[in-house]
Amino acid sequence: MLIWTAKFSRKKAVAAVIVMGAVIAALIILMGRMTTEDSTDAPQLTDNAQRVAYLQSLGWEVEPEPVETLQFLLPETLAEPYLTYNELQKAQGFDLADCRGKQVSRYTYTVTNYPDRAEGVQANLYLCEDLPVAGDICCPGADGFQEALIRSASGEK
């Protein structure tokens, strides 16, 4: 058996604790920055062809031209109906809170491959600074619905 002994003064102990704290703080800051950089994997959608390709990558076949394009300023403070809509967005990995006070564009496309509905279904894609920040699939009207743009991994609606 090997035993080591060392004299350790109180000043050295305090210095060691401070150095370890600084190292841990630096690691936490660096890990936070890496997470932020990884979360910006959203595609840049600067033109219509890229928007259509993005919707197709999510499994939606759409008409090549939007039926409606709209620009609006998202309020600094989200209130209804934005709060309820943002719950749907958070469930699919988006968050409108990141765009508060900014210009948002909505592009509405006709969906041609919605199960059991040949017509009347639309895809809404919301962009802020050319990045997708929200979206939904909807069918306006009396028997209408609204659901997530991004389908679950199991393929369910």
CORJOHU-V594039 format. One record per residue. N is the residue number from 1. RES is the residue in one small letter. PHI is phi in radians with two decimals (* if undefined). OMEGA is omega in whole degrees, 0 to 359 (none if undefined). D_LAST is the distance of its C-alpha to the last C-alpha in whole Angstrom. Layout:
n = [N N]
res = [RES RES]
phi = [PHI PHI]
omega = [OMEGA OMEGA]
d_last = [D_LAST D_LAST]
//
This chain:
n = [1 2 3 4 5 6 7 8 9 10 11 12 13 14 15 16 17 18 19 20 21 22 23 24 25 26 27 28 29 30 31 32 33 34 35 36 37 38 39 40 41 42 43 44 45 46 47 48 49 50 51 52 53 54 55 56 57 58 59 60 61 62 63 64 65 66 67 68 69 70 71 72 73 74 75 76 77 78 79 80 81 82 83 84 85 86 87 88 89 90 91 92 93 94 95 96 97 98 99 100 101 102 103 104 105 106 107 108 109 110 111 112 113 114 115 116 117 118 119 120 121 122 123 124 125 126 127 128 129 130 131 132 133 134 135 136 137 138 139 140 141 142 143 144 145 146 147 148 149 150 151 152 153 154 155 156 157]
res = [m l i w t a k f s r k k a v a a v i v m g a v i a a l i i l m g r m t t e d s t d a p q l t d n a q r v a y l q s l g w e v e p e p v e t l q f l l p e t l a e p y l t y n e l q k a q g f d l a d c r g k q v s r y t y t v t n y p d r a e g v q a n l y l c e d l p v a g d i c c p g a d g f q e a l i r s a s g e k]
phi = [* -2.03 -2.14 -1.95 -2.25 -2.59 -1.53 -2.32 -1.40 -1.09 -1.11 -1.16 -1.12 -1.12 -1.09 -1.11 -1.12 -1.13 -1.11 -1.10 -1.08 -1.14 -1.13 -1.10 -1.08 -1.10 -1.12 -1.09 -1.11 -1.13 -1.13 -1.11 -1.19 -1.12 -1.10 -1.11 -1.14 -1.17 -1.34 -1.63 -1.42 -1.11 -1.26 -1.44 -1.97 -1.56 -2.44 -1.07 -1.06 -1.21 -1.13 -1.11 -1.09 -1.11 -1.08 -1.14 -1.15 -1.57 1.71 -1.80 -1.65 -2.29 -1.08 -1.18 -2.02 -1.18 -1.45 -2.69 -2.27 -2.46 -2.10 -2.65 -1.65 -1.27 -1.10 -1.09 -2.00 -1.37 -2.21 -1.11 -1.53 -1.09 -1.09 -1.14 -1.11 -1.18 -1.10 -1.07 -1.19 -1.09 -1.14 -1.96 1.65 -1.75 -2.76 -1.17 -1.05 -1.21 -2.00 -0.99 1.36 -2.00 -1.31 -2.15 -1.97 -1.98 -2.00 -1.94 -2.05 -1.45 -1.53 -1.90 -2.22 -1.29 -1.04 1.16 -2.44 -1.34 -2.65 1.59 -1.74 -2.23 -1.95 -1.81 -2.13 -1.81 -2.11 -2.27 0.96 1.14 -1.95 -1.18 -2.16 -2.96 3.14 -2.74 -1.95 -2.49 -2.34 -1.20 2.11 -1.10 -1.80 -1.36 -2.74 -2.53 -2.53 -1.12 -1.26 -1.61 -1.27 -1.18 -1.07 -1.38 1.51 -1.36 -1.29]
omega = [182 180 177 174 179 175 183 181 179 179 179 179 179 179 179 178 179 180 179 177 179 179 179 179 179 178 179 180 180 178 178 179 179 179 179 180 180 183 178 179 180 182 175 184 187 180 185 181 179 178 179 179 178 178 178 179 177 178 182 172 183 172 187 180 178 176 179 174 185 174 179 178 177 183 177 179 180 175 178 6 182 182 179 180 181 175 176 182 179 180 180 173 176 175 180 182 179 184 180 179 181 177 179 177 176 177 181 181 174 179 182 183 178 182 175 175 182 183 176 182 182 173 174 179 181 179 173 184 178 176 177 182 179 177 178 171 183 174 180 176 185 179 184 180 173 181 183 176 182 180 178 182 180 179 179 177 none]
d_last = [65 65 65 64 65 65 66 64 65 63 63 61 59 58 57 55 53 52 52 49 47 48 46 43 43 43 40 38 38 38 34 33 34 32 29 29 30 27 24 26 24 22 23 26 25 28 28 25 25 24 21 20 20 18 15 16 16 12 12 12 15 17 21 23 24 23 23 24 25 26 28 28 30 28 30 31 30 27 27 24 22 22 21 19 17 18 16 13 14 16 13 12 15 17 20 22 25 26 26 28 31 30 29 26 25 22 21 19 18 18 14 16 13 10 10 12 13 16 17 17 14 15 14 16 17 20 22 25 28 26 24 20 20 17 14 11 10 12 14 17 19 20 17 14 11 10 7 8 9 9 6 7 10 9 7 4 0]
//
